[in-house]
Amino acid sequence: MASQPKNIILIVADSLRFDAVYRGEDLGVPYMQKHGVQFTNARSAACWTLPGTASLFSGLMPHEHGASSQTRWFQDQIPSLASKLKTKGYKPIMVTANSTTTEVFNLSKDFDEIYKIWQYVESRHPMLLRFVLMMNRPRIRRMVLKPDDEIFSKLSEDLSQGLIWAQKTCTDLFDKTREQMKANNDKGQPTFFFLNMMETHYPYHVNDTFELLSTSLRNKVREWHTFYHLLSQTFMRTGEQTIKDDMLALFKERQRRAWLLIKNDLDAFVEELHKDENNLVIFCSDHGDNFGDQGWQYHFNNVTDAGNRVPVMWFGHDHPAAETKSHKVSSRLIHQSILEAAGFEKQTANLFEETPYSLPLLQSYWYNNDGRTMEKYKYNQFCFINGDDRFVLRNGQWMQAPVSDGGPEPTFQYLGNNINPIEDLNLDAEKRKYISETLSNFNKFSDEIMKKSLK
């Protein structure tokens, strides 16, 4: 039996799109490219942090682990990666820049220690962030503007976390991880680390502290305007697309710049963890962000390649040769792959094999948006990929679009009444069975939460 990793480190760049990393053959991360297995057709099962991370932690689809835009909770009874690794002697530790991964939605259940980086890093420009947060987050705005509150002296942890979003903190996460790893290594304690970086999420950093990309005063104002509408999801409340195409392109470039900002530190950190060490390191994204694809902006209801195709890189503790795997695979199988590396028996498909079970199926659930989402946006979606096409079930009708080639997101077209691609396509029998059974269970879960959310 192969030896188990001394430590296991799962590093997530929150919301990072595949095409923000992959532009040409040189990714700018020389160690990672020379020593890792890259999965170039991996897709998340979900399109925002809660369900996407819950899938990484459980190996399950959102309808199975129960974390969605409506339920807002990772079910207690679902065994997590952290709880399973404990049985193999690993101490689970979370180091995060995102409160979504903590007890807020129960994603931190089963972790022995949680290090929230905003508790260790001083904000470099708090007044700016306080203003932006109040403008963009209604719940916080109501909280801080209560007349009996001391507005800036008693900030909630939610707001405190936001104060460091507009600055680079990945190096702080890495330092905290180094500190805890050394302490545990000195005690001979194997550790499972989960890290969540926010530079590639809000507000898509282009420098160590927040900067606008626009140069003219007019476009600076438009860039701020786009931030507001993007983060507030105002189109779901008004039905109006107020963000122009040039600003959406700018924000796509912002995320690309965010990757460029963190890649050197990330590459050096992965090399430090992996080179000459018996550690297993995985780098990935929980989901990708959506900049105007299908008429949507941001994420939550997204089943496009932009929201689901993600970078996944595996650095084995047994130091296999660098390799690129291009088969279509769900990133939720990171869960099973880690368990097998830690000595668990094989239960399901893993990242490295192509089976019907490894097929990336995508789900999204409509976002309530503070109770103001328009009726026309209140639907859940199920998507599967066959060859070079994606098939989406929306409001009881199937739609089809080609897989994105890296350019503008192709538009889904309705297939017409009485057309069911699961039955009509020449699918392998096992694949058809897997998709059909998953869709049936998705529909049951979707109907259940729709009834509750629409009451």
Helices and strands as residue ranges (DSSP letters): E 7-13, H 18-21, H 30-35, E 37-39, E 42-43, H 49-58, H 62-65, H 81-86, E 91-96, G 99-101, E 113-116, G 117-119, H 126-136, H 138-144, H 157-162, H 170-186, E 191-197, H 217-232, H 235-238, H 245-274, E 280-284, E 290-291, G 293-295, E 297-298, H 305-308, E 312-315, E 323-325, E 329-330, G 331-333, H 334-341, G 356-358, E 361-364, G 375-377, E 381-386, E 389-394, E 397-402, E 413-414, H 421-424, H 429-453
